Amino acid sequence: MVQNCLPTTKLGITFPAPRDRPFCFAPLRKEAIMTTDVRSERGFAAHIAAPYILAFAMLAFEGSAQAEILQNGSFEAPILQVGQLTPTSPTGWTGGGFHMRPAADGTLIGDSYIWPQAPMGNQYADIGNQPAFALSQTFLITTPGEYLFSWYDNTALNIVAGQQFAPYQVALTDASASVIFSHALDSYDANGNWQSRSISHTLDPGSFTLSFTSLNQPFRTDTVIDAVAITAVPEPQTIALVIVGVILVACTKGVRLQNAGDA
């Protein structure tokens, strides 16, 4: 027989619940039952919804970007011999002064300058010291949105006084040769460090050409370029959706841990 195991009061005296009633029970308060049910329902909803929201957000994030917009942005193809300097254009690119792979000590066969090691991979491109050696690549944009253009620039390390400047221009044009953007920069750094550059711009679908052109003069300092990349910038809505998904997943784990602790 199930019996009540709550304390009892008789004649003003409270008697504790007897310990010899193995099947006694204490009635649960209504408030406690409602709180438990609400927490369980919320936890169940978060458990079900979180993975779907996060998966949808990640798909939207990936869908907003194009894979490999530029070809061979790190200039690792074709593979050169250590210390090799060649006037052949890197794979996927047009023009340029030289394609190079410095030795560990920065030297190149047949060249007197000391060159920096590549910031990405082993090779990079030299756009020379005059406009005739412009380096360019044409690419396609299939999804409208904001895109980030990034790259590194530098010069040889042993530049003598009077030649410690290396102006060049980075430009983007569309299929009709209209200029989308054009910026003049200087690749010389007194400490010989690679300089990180980036430009963001909103683009519609179409064909575009990215070019790097030296604005220097013959017998002046060359500019070298490496790690050129174009990446889609996620829209704010997509970022917010990813954050919501992560928060829901974290809350779901918190509910599980709490339930495990209560058990």
N, C-alpha and C positions, 0 to 999 in steps of 0.2 A: 504494500500500500504506500502510495506517495504521500508524504506528509509535509506540512509547512515547517520550515526550519528557521523562521524569523523569531527574534526574542518575544516573549509574552509578558504582559503586565497584569498582575492580580493584586488587588488590595493596595494599590500604589507602589508595589514592589515589582521591579523588572527582573525576570528570570532569563538567563542566556539560553540560546537555542541548545537543545540536548545534542550531545555528540554521538549518541548511539542510534541515530536515524540515518542509515546509509542512503536511503532513497528520498531524503528531504530535498526541497528546492526552495529557492528564493525568487519571488516574482520579479521580473525585469520591469523597470520603469518604462513608461510609454515613450518618454523623451529619449531614452537611451536607444530604444528600438528604432525610432525614427532617424536618429543621428547615424546609426550604423547603416541603415538602408540607404540614406542619401550618399554617404561616403562610398559605399560599394557601387552604387549606380554611376557616380562620377568617375570612380576609378575604372569601372568597366568601359564607360564611354571613351575615356582617355586612352585606355589600352587598345580599343578597337580603332579609334580615329587617328592616333598619332602616326603609326607607320604609313598610312595612306597619305596623310598630309605631307609628311616628310618626303615620301617617294615622289609625289606629284611635284613638290617644290624642286627636288633635285632634277627631275626630268625637264622642268621649265628652265632651270639654270643651264643645263646642258644644251637644251634646244636653242637658247639664245646665242650660243657661240658656234663659230665655224672652226672645224679642226684644220690645222695646218693651212692657214690663209696664205702665208708666204712659203715658198719652197727654199730649203737650204739656207735659212736665216743665220745659222752659225758658221756657214761657209766650210763645212766639214767634207763637202764633196766637190770635185773628186779628191781622194786622199792623196796628199803630197808626201814626199820624202822629208825627213827631218832636215831642216836647214834649206829647204827648197824655196825658190822664188820664181814664179812663172807669170808671163803676161796673159795666160789663158783665163778667161772669165770663169768664175765659180758656177757650178751647175745651177740652172734656173735663173741666172742673172745675165744681164747684158752690159758689156763695157767693163770699166774699171781699169786701174793702172796695173796692179799686180795681185796675184793670189799667193799667200805666203804662209809658211810654217817655220817659225824660228826654232833654232836649237835651244837646248836648256840654258845656254849662256847668252841667248838673245841674238846670236849671229845668223846671218844668211849667206849662203855660198855666193860669192861674187859681189857682195855688198859691204860697205864699210861702216854702216850704222849698227847700233845695238837696239834691238826691238823688244817690246814688252811681251810677256806670255799672254796667250789668249784668255779672256775672262770666261769663255765657254768653249770647251773642246780644246783643239790644238792649233786651229787655223783661223785666219781672218783675211779681210780684203783691204787693199790699198787703193784709194781713189785718186792717187797722184797729187800733183801740185798745180793743176790747171784744168779748166772746164772740159778739155778734150777727153779726159779720163773718167767721165761721169759713169756711175754705176746705177743700174735701174732694174726693176722687175715689175711686170704687169700681173695683176691678180684680180679675182672676182669677189664681189660682195653679194651674197644671196639673201641676207636678212637685214632689214633696215635697223639702225640703232647707233649707239655710240661705240666707237672703237678706239683702243689705246695703241699708239705706235711707240715702240720702245727700242733702244739700241745703245751701244757704247761707242765712244770715239777716243782716239789717242794719237800719238805721234811716236817717232823714234825717241829713244831716251837720251841720246847724246847730241842734242841740238845746240849748236853754237850760238853765242850772243849775236844779236842782230837778225836771227832767223827764228826766234822763239814765238812764232805765231803761225797758225794754220787755219785760216778762215775757210769755211765751206757752207754749202746750202743743202738743206733737206726740203724736198718739195713733193707734193701729191697733186697729180692732175687726173682729170677724168678722160673718158673716151674721146671727147672732142678737144682735148688738150687744154681745157680751161683749168686754171690753177685753183685747187681746193685750199691748199695752204702752202706757205713757203717761209722758211726761217733761216736766218744766217747765224752760224755758230763758230766758235773757235775750238779746235780739238787739242790745242797745246795745253799741257798741265805742267807746272814747274816741278812737281814732285813725280812726274811720270806715271800718274794714276789714270786708269780708265775712268772716263766721265760717263755717268749714266744719264741718258736723255729720254724724255717721253713727251708725247703730244696726244691729246684726245680730240676726236672730231666725230660729229654725227654724219653718217653716210647712208644714202639710199642704195638699193641694189644696183649693180652695174660694174663696169670694168674701170680699173684705176691703175695708175703707174706711180710707184714710189721711186724717187731718185735721190742720190747723194752726189753732189758736184763740188769739187774743189774750187775756191775763189782765189787761190793763191797764184803765184807766177812761176815760170820755169826756174829751176835751180833753187827753189825755196822748199819749205817743209811740206812733206806729204801728210795726208790724213789717212788713218786706218779706221775701219769700221768693223764691228762684230756684234753678234747676238741680236740681230734685227728680228723683231716680232710684231705681229698685229693680233690683238685679242679683243673679243667683244666684252664690253662693260655691262654687267648684269643690271637690269632695271631695278629700281627701288622696290617695286611690288614683289619681284622674285626674291630679293634679299629678305624682305619682311616675311614672306611665306616660309623660307628656310628657317628663319629664327623661330617662328611660331611652331614649326614642326619639331625643332630641337627641344624647345621648352616643353612641349607636350610629351615627348619621349622621356625627358628628364622627370617630369611629374609622374608619369606612369611607373617609372622605376622607383620613385619615392613612395608611391602607394603600395607597390609590391613589398618594399622593405618594411613599411609600417605594418602591413597586414601580417608579414612574417613575424615581426616582433610581437604583435598582439597575440599571435597563435602560441 
